[in-house]
Amino acid sequence: MGLFSFFTQELAIDLGTANTIIIHNDKIVVDEPSIVAIDQVSGKLLAIGKQARQMHGKTHINIRTIRPLKDGVIADFNAAEQMIRGMIKMINKKTPLFAPSLRMVVCIPSGSTEVEMRAVRDSSEHAGGRDVYMIYEPMAAAIGMGIDVEEPKGSMVVDIGGGTTEVAVIALGGIVSNKSIRIAGDAFTADIQAYMRHQHNIKIGERTAEEIKINVGSCLAELENPPEDYLVRGPNLMTAMPVEIPVSYQEIAHCLDKSISKVETAILGVLEQTPPELYADVVNEGIHLAGGGGLMRGLDKRLTDKIGIPFHVAEDPLHAVARGTGIALKNVERFSFLMR
C-alpha cells in the first residue's frame, strides 16, 4: 500500500463557480479564483487563478478571460479542463520524474443533471484523474462543519456559493429533501451592477461590484457595526465623464433584497418537504450556513427573523465544502455510499 500511495496523489477539489480549492494531505494547497486567461490566436493558457483575475475586464482582442463554470456547472469544457490541469500543476511545482496517477473527490451541486455530472467527470479525467468520485456540495459542507451525517437525526445546511445556493436536509447519510437555486454570489454581484446603473447612472464592472459586495455588502438596513461607505469611481452613463459616488451598506441591503427573498423562499420550500420528525430536529439544532454568501453581513439575523429557526454561520464558511470533501477523500471506504 505504501508503494501504491507513492504512485498515487489524492486530491479533494471544491470546483466552485467563484473559487476553486484543492486539498492535499489535509492542507489547502490551492485557493484560487475559477478563471483562466487564454490566447485567442494560439489557444494557449496564459494565466490562471489570481493572475487571470487581474486581467479580467482589462484584456485586448487577443486575450480572453473565461470563467469555465456558470451556475455551479461547467459551461466551457476546454477551459475547465485547462484550469483543473493548471491548478494541479501548482501543487507539483517541481517536475516529477513521472506523473502520479490522481485520485480525486470533486464536489457538485445537488441539483446537477446526469449530463452536468458527466462533464465534471470527463474534465477531471482529462486533467489526469484516474479515480474520480463526486460528492454533493451540501453533504460535503455538513461533513466539513463537523456534523455527523450518518446519525438518525436531521441537519439542515444552506450553502450559498458563487453560482448556486444549495439547501438540504440530511439524515442517515443521505439527502432527505433539497433544492438548488441559481441565486448566489454571482447574482448578488449582477444586482449591484444593475443598481449602480439605474440608481446612480454609473457603469461598473464585475470586479468593482464584487469589491462593493465585500466592503459594504449587507442583508439588513440596520447593523450593529456598520461598515464605512465605499467610494466607487466610474464613467457617467449619459456624459461618459468620471464620477465618484459613496455607496452605503443600506443601499446594498435594499438592492439585494429581492435575491435574498428568493433564498428565503427556497429554504421554506425545503422545510415544507421535510418529514415532521426531522423538522423537529432542525428546529432544535438550528440551520447551518456555509459558502462565501454566509459571510454577508446580517444574513444569519435576517434569516433567523424571517424563518423563526436560529441560523449558525460555519466557523470558516468559505472552506467548509472543501474541508468536507477532504474528509470524504480520506475516508472513501466509509463514505462510499455518498459518492457518485
N, C-alpha and C positions, 0 to 999 in steps of 0.2 A: 504493500500500500504506500509505503514511503517513497519508493521509486516512481510509482504511478502519480503521486501528488507532485513530484518534481517535474513531471512532464505536463501536468495539468494546472492551469491557472483558473481559480474560481473567482467570479465577479458577480456582484449584485448591482443591477443597473436600474435606477429610477429614471426612466426615459420620459421626462416631462416636457410639456409644451414650452415652458419658460426656461427651465434649468434641467440639466442632466447631471445626475450624481452617481458616481461609481464607488462602490465599497469593495476593498480587497483586504483580506486578513483583518477584518473588524475595524478597518480605518477608512475614513473618507479620503480617497486618493484623487478624485476629480470632482469638482463642483463648478461647473461652467454653464453659461447661458447656452440654450439649444439653438445655435445659429452658426451658419457656415458662410464663408465668402468664396465665391467660385469665379474663375476667369472665364468670361463668356466665350472667348475665342478658342482656347485650348481645352476648356472643361476641367482644368486642373484646380485642385483645392488650394486656396491662397491662405486662408486663416480660419480659425475655429474658436468657438467659445468667446472669451472676453475680447480677444483681438478682433474677431469678426464683428462683435457687438459695437466696438468703437467705430467701425466702418459703416454700420447700419444707418441709412439715411444720408450718407455723405459720399456715396460712390459715383464714379463716372460710368460712361456707357459700356466699358469693357469688364467692369466688375459688378457682380450681382450678389447681394446678401440674401440668403434663403433661411427661413425658419422651417425646417423639414416637417415639424409636427404642427397640426392645427386641430384645435378642439380635442387634444389628447391622443389623436391618432395620426399615423404617418400620411402626410399629404404629398411629399416628394420622396419617392422611394430611393432614387440615386443619391440625393443629398443626405438622407437619413443614414444610408449605408456608409457614406464617406465620413459623416460626423461620428458615428459609433467607432469606426476603424481609427479615426484620428484621435479620439479620446482614449481609446485603449492604448494607442502608441504613447500617450502622455504618461502612462504608468510605467511602461517599459522604456525608460529614457535611453538606457544602454541597449544597443542592438544585440539581442541574444544570438547564440550560435544556431539555435533552431527556434522556430516559433512554437511556444507551448500551445497545446490544444485548450480551448476555452470552455469552461462550464459556466453557464450564465443563468441567473434568475432575473427576469425582466418584469416590471410591474405594468399592468394595463388597466384602463378604465373599466369599471364593472359593466358598463353598457356597450362594450365592444362587440361588434358582429364577428362572425367567423372570418370574413374577408379581412377585416382590420387586424384580427389576431394573426392571420396568415402573413400579413405584411410585416408585422413586428418580428415574427419568427424568421421569415426569409431575410430581412435586413440583418438580423443578429447572426444568422448562419453565414451570410455572405461576408460579414465583417470578421469571420473566423470562429464563430461559436460552434462547438461540436455537440454539446448537450445544451439545449435551450429550454428552460422551464419558464412558465409565466404564472404570475400571481395577481389577483385583483387588488387594485390600489387600496380600497377601504380595509381589506383584510390585512394587507402589509402595514397600513397605518396603525391598525389596532395592535398588531404584534409589536410594532415599534414603540408604542406608548406603554407597553408592559401589560396589556390586557391579556388574560388567559382565554384565548379564543375557543379552547376545547371544553370549557366549563358549560354545564347546563344552565346558563344564565345569559340574559340578553344584555348586549352592549351596543350602544349606538355611536357611530362615527360619522362626522361631517368633514370631508377633506376638500378644501377649496384650493384648487391648484391654479395653473395658468390658463388651461383650456377648458377644464370641466370641474364641476362640483359634484363630488360623489357622496351620496347619503346612503348609509346601510345599517341595518340591524343584524348583528352577528350573534350566533349561539351554536354551541356544539360543533365548532369548526366549520360552519357554513354560513352563507348569507341568506337570512330568512326573508327580508324584504329590502329592496334597494331602488334607488333612482339615480340616474346620471344625467345632469343637465349641462348644456354648453354655455353656462353663465358663470364666469370665474374671473381671474385676474385680467385676462385679455379684454373681456367685455367691460370691466371697470375702466381700463385704460381708454378704450374706444369711447365710453361715456364721457370721460374727462375731455377728450379731444373735441367731441361734439359740443359739449357745454361751453368750452372756451370759444369755439367758433360762433355759436349762436348768441351767447351772453355778452362776450367781450369783443367779438369781431376780430379775434386774433387767431392766426393759423399756427398750430404747434404740431411737432412730430411725435411719433410713438415714444421715443426716448424721453422727451420732455414731459409727456403725460405720465410716464412711469415715475419720473422724479417727483412730480406733483403728488402722485398717489403715495409714494414712500414718505414724503416730507409732511404733507398735510391731509393725507387720506383719513377719512373718518366715517363712521356709520351713524354717529349721533351728533345732533346740533349743539349739544351741551356736554362738554368733557371736563373732568376734574383738573387734569393737567393739559390744557390746550397747547398745541404747537404754535410757533410763531408763523405769521403769514409768509408764504413763499413767493418770491419775486419771479415773474415769468416775462421773458423777452421774446418778441417775435414780430412779424410783419402784420400791419393792419390789413384786413381783407379788402377794404374799399380803396385805400390810398397806397398800399404797399410801403408806407412809412413805418419805421421802427417804433414799437410801443412797449411800455413797461407796465405790467399790471400785478399788484399784490393779490394773491389768492388765499382765502381763509379756509379753515377746516369746515366751517359751517356751509360754505358754498359747495364743497366736495360732498358733504353729507347729503345735501339736497340733490346734487346731480347723480349720486349713486343709489338714491332711494328706490327707484324702480327695479334695478337689478337685484338689490338686497331683498326686496319683496318677493322676487321670483325664487330666491334661495329659500326664504321662509316657507313659501308655498310647497316647494319640493320636500322640505323637512316634514311639514304637516301631512303631505301625501304619503310619505313612508310610514309615519306614525299611525296613520289611518289603516294601513295594511298590516300593521304589527299585531300578532296574537295577544290577547289580554294579559297572559302570564308574563310574556316578555316585555310588554308595555309597562307593567308594574316594576320590573327590574330596571328599565330605562329611567323611569321617574325617580326611583331610589338612588340610582348611581349617577344620574346626570348624563349629558351628551358631551362627547369629546370632539374638540375642534382641532383639525390638523391642516397642513398645507400653508403656503405663503399668505393666503387670504385670512388665515387665522390671526395674522399679525395686525390686521386692520384695527385701528383704534375704536373702541366701543362696540365692536361686533358681538362679543360674548354677552354684554349687558343688554344690547338691543334684542338679541335672540331670546335671552332669558325672560325679558319683559313681555315679549310677544307670545312666546310659546308656553311659558309657565313652568319650564323644566330648566334646572341650572345647567349652564354650558361651561365646560372647563377647557381652557386652551392648553394644548400639549406643551411639555417643557421646551422642546425645540421643534416647533411646528413645521419648519421648512424641511427638516431632515427626518421626520417621523416615518414617512413612507420608505425612504432609503434604508433607514435603520432596520425596519421590519423586514425588508427584502433581504438584507444582510443576515438577519437571524434565520429567515426561512432557508437561505442558501446553506448555512452551517448545519441546519437540521433537515436536509432534503428528505431523508427517510421518514422522519417524524411528521413532517408537513406535506408528505407526497400527495395526500388526499386534497390539498388545497391547490396543487399545481395543475396547470393546463398542459 
